[in-house]
Amino acid sequence: MAGKLKILLADLVHDFRPNHFCTPLGIGFVAEYLKSRFGADVDIRLFKSPAALLEAVRSPDKADIVGLSNYSWNYEINKLIADRVSAELPDALIVQGGPHIRIDNDGIADHLRTHPRVAYYTMFEGEYPMGNLIEWMLSRGSLIRPDKCDAELPGVAFMSGGELVYKPHFSRKGDLEAIPSPYLSGMLDEFLESPLYLPLLETNRGCPFACTFCAWGISVLNKVRKFDIDRISEEIDYVAKRSNSTHWYFTDANFGMFERDIDIAHAIRRAAEGSDYFQRLSINWAKNSSRYCIEIQNVLKGICDPLVAVQSTDPKVLKHIKRDNIRMDTMTDLVDQGRKDGIAMTTDVLAGLAEETLESHFNTLRDVFGIGFQSFNVGQIRMLPGSEMETAAYRDAYDLKTQYRLIAGFFGVYDGEAVAEYEESVVETSTMSREDMYTLRIVHFLAWALWNSGLAQPLLRYMYKTEDVNPLDSILALIEEDLPDDIQAFMDDYVAEARTEWFDSADELMEHFKANAQEMLDNEYLKLNLKYLAKILLDRNIAEAMLAIIAKRCKSPASDELVRFCLDRIFFIEERVVEKSVRYSPELIEALALIYPTVKNDVSPECRFNVTPKQMRAVELEMERFQYDENPVRAIALALQNYGDKLYYDFAFGGEVEKLGTETFLDSFDYADQLKTYSTTNQTP
């Protein structure tokens, strides 16, 4: 090491094909902290692209340290890059940080032994541990290899003499104030200016909850600390002026926990209203705070659907996953108020939780429909290193069986080598068989395709309202029907793919991928729910046939016209127009009036459907970004990651078109009794 310490920091993504990428906020924080602490003694560059990092590694300006953020979505590409760095820069040090590691000493040591190219691992929040490591190097005037390091560096783990050396660094009050903003310094400008990157922002760190399936609530990270609110407001304004992204993400574990989050929400609203692009926001809502969230969800109305994560409504399950301290009445308060304010609400439901059965999961889904959620995310649990559920003890206690599958979109060819990422997920428990889980896959898909996308919502709502048929039971009936040949073939294709995507080990999966890499690259693996919903949105005949099957069970003479309304309301990509007008019968209007409070019986029979120019522009940008002309299924599937429950028209009879977000869910489900039941059943003792 001579002169400045040259550092390359990488939060790598698979950019082999266009996909959804976020700005590298995490390594941006690390870089800004190192610059503020060491000034001219460090020279730092940031990377997201593997190819760009390899180019820098092979440049004449040799790097001293290559830092790699370690996540489930770049675990394998990091291994390839580490091999290449070691070959090109044998004197350089490779440092890793990030959450994809077991956090007990045995787990840390095992990771370092399994990854011998990695010299040091900076545990948990990386700024201070990385600073301690760099300070040590600078004080010695040379790069110190782990076996020559004779000091404990707080937060930095390494192997010396075959033994782990690790002294934890504990976050303290005031830590965040010492980390400058990588946005306001201009460090992330190159990423904001690229249409490939979605802005990622953070207002606080830490999570006070201890859900067993999540790595957020571990004790070392459970203290919530906040960035300065004036800085956050400046960052929001800064990003809004420079990014043409339609979608932003906030990384906070519990946005809405603090009163100041209301002011932050107002800053976000101003940014969205002042931008020609920004119109969708993803945040993790506070789990136990309706006090501020109710106001925030009104401020963000139309750009962010509040997400109230249920996971399960079974008290026994909630206890075993350590969510029984999250009050169900807080959640139902938010949903009830959202209904009154005309705000669409969404939730999360997980499959494969401890002590959950097929029937208890179905009951959770019935509750989700009954409570009034307009959409919900469903999926199998991904095993996250650092979480309690991923530990050997928890696996044994609940007889968790897992398998491995590719992560959709996270693969490619880099430096001549095919690389793919994978996830480990629960496929069987002591109370749920593997066949039960396969049953849930098709149920979850149909719920996504028929409810979340909006395709069958009016029909399913009407049947719930007039015949007390829970939408889940309509979906289950669809599975039990003798289906037309084309629909049966469609369903069979889905089930076949769902069964063949799993492997018993990571090694088996990777061997299969490498042996069939070209075929798998040509026939890209996509998230199945999104892929098959994309197929429906490209084939109106499939959509119409599925609606007709549901409508056969509806007793109303208006059922056929309800099917027509459902189809007219969907924003079919190949038929997309900004505005259209359709005339309906008085009987259809009467049926809609029962499920949409803003529809009145005496309105004009002429219904106007539209999207705003801003919404149309966002869809067109997504189609262009994901190369719709070359692969329409892929383009729509990737776009659905952002707009999965928004691909339908706003509509109005007669007067001004109203946002569907203002259309409340069934206002006559006897909500008062339902909410009271769920609240009292799932209270913390």
Buried (B, 14 or more C-beta within 10 A) or exposed (E): BEEBBBBBBBBBBBBBBBBBBBBBBBBBBBBBBBBBBBEEBBBBBBBBBBEBBBEBBEEEEEBBBBBBBBBBBBBBBBBBBBBBBBEBBEEBBBBBBBBBBBBEEEBBBBBBEEBEBBBBBBBBBBBBBBBBBBBBBBEEEEBBEBEEBEEEBBBBBBBEEEEBBBBBBEBEEEBBEEBBBBBBBEBBBEBBEBBBBBBBBBBBBBBBBBBBBBBBBBEBBBBBBBBEBEBBBBBBBBBBEBBEBBBBBBBBBBBBBBEBBBBBBBBBBBBBEEBEBBBBBBBBBBBBBBEBBBBBBBBBBBBBBBBBBBBBBBBBBBBBBBBBBBBBBBBBBBBBBBBEEBBBBBBBBBBBBBBBBBEBBBBBBBBBBBBBBBBBBBBBBBBBBBBBBBBEEBBEEBEBBBBBBBBBBBBBEBEEEBBBBBBBBBBBBEBBBBEBBBBBBBBBBBBBBBBBBBBBBBBBBBBBBBEEBBBBBBBBBBEEEEBBEEBEEBBEEBBEBBEEBBBEEBEEBBEBBEEEBEEBBEEBBBBBBBBBBBBBBBBBEBBBBBBBBBBEBBEBEBBBBBBBBBBBBBBBBEEBEEEEEBEBEEEBBBBBBBBBBBBBEEBEEEBBBBBBEBBBBBBEBBBEBBBBEEBBBBBBBBBBBBBBBBBBBBBBBEEEBBBBBBBBBBBEBEBEEBBEBBBEEBEEE
